[in-house]
Amino acid sequence: QKEVEQDPGPLSVPEGAIVSLNCTYSNSAFQYFMWYRQYSRKGPELLMYTYSSGNKEDGRFTAQVDKSSKYISLFIRDSQPSDSATYLCAMSNRDSSYKLIFGSGTRLLVRP
Amino acid sequence: EAGVTQSPTHLIKTRGQQATLRCSPISGHTSVYWYQQALGLGLQFLLWYDEGEERNRGNFPPRFSGRQFPNYSSELNVNALELEDSALYLCASSSAGPSYEQYFGPGTRLTVT
């Protein structure tokens, strides 16, 4: 079993829809949670960074962490065709020496 | 502010050769991390350098090595290349020392034939 599980998709939604992307994990020591966006043949772009449980909002993006369920989510409001990309979750814990563990990524397609 | 830069963009090598990949962190960033993104395997941590020293290493053989220079730029060397080393190699940096908040460059695509 992988430490971080992420549905590969693809997830196809119409423009303007609310998108929900999720990851589950098995290591209860994870405390730091990140979401990255990666366009085809580019490097990952850091979207959200959260510590421990709770919600964090930044513009159209909201990150949620539920440590009791070992489940994290990224919500995208008013999705745009330019949001079409692969979304990667990543996480880490204090003893990891800053090594990030990544999910395999979910491909998102926002249809105009 | 310029982001993380990597060179070359593409690199084609033959099995058994050596490859050298370069990374310049964001100005003011002192920690550099290397990751491998191979098809079907996702992003995997390779190495972390901080203040010129190797601080952490992932599950990769010793033929993957590197260094960090006094200006905080870094080099990844892969010796005795194997076909399975074909991947996108990504460099990330973080500000004011090590951090979980890592910013990635565009990557170097290494193809081993």
Boltz contact constraints between the chains, C-beta under 6 A:
constraints:
  - contact:
      token1: [A, 32]
      token2: [B, 100]
      max_distance: 6.0
  - contact:
      token1: [A, 42]
      token2: [B, 106]
      max_distance: 6.0
  - contact:
      token1: [A, 43]
      token2: [B, 90]
      max_distance: 6.0
  - contact:
      token1: [A, 43]
      token2: [B, 104]
      max_distance: 6.0
  - contact:
      token1: [A, 43]
      token2: [B, 105]
      max_distance: 6.0
  - contact:
      token1: [A, 43]
      token2: [B, 106]
      max_distance: 6.0
  - contact:
      token1: [A, 43]
      token2: [B, 107]
      max_distance: 6.0
  - contact:
      token1: [A, 44]
      token2: [B, 104]
      max_distance: 6.0
  - contact:
      token1: [A, 46]
      token2: [B, 103]
      max_distance: 6.0
  - contact:
      token1: [A, 49]
      token2: [B, 101]
      max_distance: 6.0
  - contact:
      token1: [A, 92]
      token2: [B, 100]
      max_distance: 6.0
  - contact:
      token1: [A, 97]
      token2: [B, 56]
      max_distance: 6.0
  - contact:
      token1: [A, 98]
      token2: [B, 48]
      max_distance: 6.0
  - contact:
      token1: [A, 98]
      token2: [B, 98]
      max_distance: 6.0
  - contact:
      token1: [A, 99]
      token2: [B, 45]
      max_distance: 6.0
  - contact:
      token1: [A, 99]
      token2: [B, 56]
      max_distance: 6.0
  - contact:
      token1: [A, 102]
      token2: [B, 42]
      max_distance: 6.0
  - contact:
      token1: [A, 102]
      token2: [B, 43]
      max_distance: 6.0
  - contact:
      token1: [A, 104]
      token2: [B, 42]
      max_distance: 6.0
